[in-house]
Amino acid sequence: MKDVLAILFTVFFSYLLGSLNSAIIVCRLWKKQDIRDYGSKNAGLTNVLRVYGKGPALATLLCDLAKGVIAVVVCRVVVHKVMGVEFFDDPHFIGYVAGLCVMLGHCFPVFYGFHGGKGVLLAATTLLAIDPLTCVCALAVFGVLLAATKYVSVGSIFAAVAYPTFTFILQRFVYNGGCAVVPNTLMGVCICVLIISLHHANIKRLMNGTENKFGQKKAAVKEGDK
C-alpha cells in the first residue's frame, strides 16, 4: 500500500509542479504578455531568449532549474525518508518518476490548457538532481552538436537520445545498479521519446532546410508573404 501511495504522491506532486510553467509566469509578470503568442509560440527558454532577451530568459532558466531539482529532491525525501519506501533497492528510480512527471506537467500543463514547452531544459535539471554524471554526459552531447550544427533542436534531440544511453551504461558498468538498471533506463527512454515527439515541427524544418540556427534572427515577413 505504501508503494502505491509513494508513486501517487510522486506523480501528482511532480506533475502539478511542472504545470507551473516558468516561461509563461516570468513573461506575464515581467512583460505583461503571453510568450505563446510570440516567436515560435513555444513556452520555453529558447523562445523567451529570442523574443525578450537575456533578462527574462535568465529568470526562466533559474525558475526551471529550481522546479526540476525541487521535484526530484522533495519526492526522494518524502518517499525514502518519510514513507520509508525504496523501489528496486535503488535511490534513483523515484527520481526518474518525478523527472518524467514534472516534464509532463511542463509540456502539458493543466493550468495552461495543456500547451507548454518542450522540456529539454527541465530534462537536464531533473537529471542533474538524479544523476549528475549522466547529466554531464548528456550536456556534453548537446554542446558538441550545438557547436557543430548551430541548431538547438539538433543538440536537444541527440541529448535526449544520450539520456537513456548513458543512464544504462553508467548504471550497468559504473554504479552496478543491479535490478534497477532496466527500470531506470526505461524511464529515460520515456523521457527521450517525449522530447523527440515534441520536436516534430523542428525535425520537419530541419528536413526542409528552414530551421533557424542558434543566434540567428528570424527573417521579417514580407507583406506579400503574409
N, C-alpha and C positions, 0 to 999 in steps of 0.2 A: 504493500500500500504506500509506503514512504517513497518507493521508487517512482510510482505513478505521480504522486504529489510533487516530487522533485522535478520531473520532466514538465509537468503542467506549469509549475511556477516559472521555470526557465523559459518556456515557450511564450507565455503571456507577458511576463515582465520584459523580456528582451524585445518582443515584437512591438509592444506599446512604446518602449523607449526608442526603438528605431523609427517609429512613426512620427516622432518629433523631429521633423526634417530641418537640419541646421541651416541649409541654404535658404529655404523658404522663410524661416524665422528671422535670420540675420538680415536678409534683404527687405523684409517687411518693416523691421524695426529701424534699419539704417537708411533705406531709400524710399520707404513707403510704397514699394512696388512688389509685384509677384514675379519672381525670376522665371517662372514658367511661361510668361508672356513675351520673353525676350531671348535673343540669340538662338541657340539650338533648342530652347524651351525645356531643357533638362534641369532638374533641381539638384545640380551637383556642383562640385568645386570648380571644374574646368569652365563651365558656363558662367559662374559667378565672376571668375577672373577675367574672362573675355568681355563680359558686359559691364561690370562695375569696377574692376581693377583690384589692386593688391590689398587694400584695406578690408573690404567686405570678404574677399577670398581668404585672407588670413584668419578672420573671425570664424568663418565657416570651417576652415581647417581645424582650428582649435576645438570648436564645438564637436566636430565629428571624431576627433581624436579622443575627446573625453567620453563621448557616447559609446564608442566601441569598447574602450577599456572598462568603463563602468558596468556595462552589460556582463562582460566576462568575469570581472572581479566580484561583483555582487552575487552572481549566480554560484560561483565557486564557494564563496563564504557561506551563503545560505544553505546550499546543498551539502557541502562537505562538512562544514563546522557546526551549523545549527541543526540540520536534519540528519547528519551522520550517514549520508549516502555517498558511495563512490562506485561508479559504473566501470566494469571490467578491470577493477583494481588499478585504475589509471586516473590521474588528476586532469588529463587533457580533455576527455570526452565531453564533459558537461560544458566546457569552454567552447568546443566546436558547435554544440547545440545552440548555445547562447549566441555565438557568432553568426550562424545561419539565420536564426530568428530575428536578430537585430538588423541583419541585412534585408530580410524580407519586409520588415517594418519600414526600413529606409526606402526601399524600391517601390513598395506598395503600401504607403501609409494610410491607415484607416482614417486619420484626421484630415487628409487632403485628397479625398476621392480616389485613393489607391494609385496615385500618379506621383512618383518621386524620382530620385536619382538612380544612378547605375550601380552604386555600391562598391566601386573599386577602392576608394579611399577607406571606406569602412571595413572592407575585407582586410586591408593592410593593418589597420589599427587593432581589429579584433585578433588577428594572427599575432601581432606584436605582444598582446597580453597573453595569448595562449602558448605560443612557442616562438620566442624571439629569433632563434637561429633560422627556422624555416622562413620567418618573415624577412630576414636579411637576404636570404637566397632568392625569394620571390621578387623583392625590391631590386635586387641586382639585375635580374632578368628584365624587369620593367625599364631600368635605367639604360641598359645596353641597347634594348630595342628602340627606346625613345631617341637615344643619341644617334643610332644608325639610320632610323627612318624618319624622325621628326614627327611621327604620328603618335599621339597619346593613346589612341584606340588600339594600335598595334601593340604597344607596350603593355596596355591593360589586358588584352586578350592572352598574350603569351605569359604574363604574370599569373593570370587565372589558371592556365594550364600547369604552370610551375607549382602552384599552391598544393594540389594533392600529390604531385610528383615528388616534391621534396618532403612532404609530410610522410609519405611511405618510406622513402629512402632513409631519412634521418631516424624515424621511429623504429624501423626494422633493423637497421645496421648500426646505428649510433646509440639510441636510447634503449634498445632491447625492450620495446613496448609490449611484447607478448601478444595476448589475445585482443588488445586494444588497437593494434595496428590497422586491421581491416576496417573496423567501425570508424576510426578517426579518418582514415583515407577516404572512405565513402562519404563522410560529411564534407571533406574537402572537395570531392568530386561534385557534390550537390552545389556547393558554393561556386565552383568553376563553371558549371552548366548555367547557373543563374546569371553570372556576369556575362558570359558569352551570348546568351539569349537576349540580354538587354542591349547588346551591341550589334544587333542585326542590321540596323539602319547604317551604322558605321561601316559594317562589312560590305554592304551594297555600295556605299560611296567609295570605299577603297577599290572595289572591283571596277567601278565606273571612272576612277581617277578624279573624283570630285571631293574627296575628304580633305578638310583643312589641316595643314601642318601646324605643329606647336609654334605659337608666336605669330602666326600668320593671321592677319585680319581678313574677315570675310569681305568679298568684293561687294561693292554697293550695287543694289538692284536698280537697273535702268528702268526708265518709265515704260519703255516698250516691252520689258521683260516681266512686268507685273501680271 
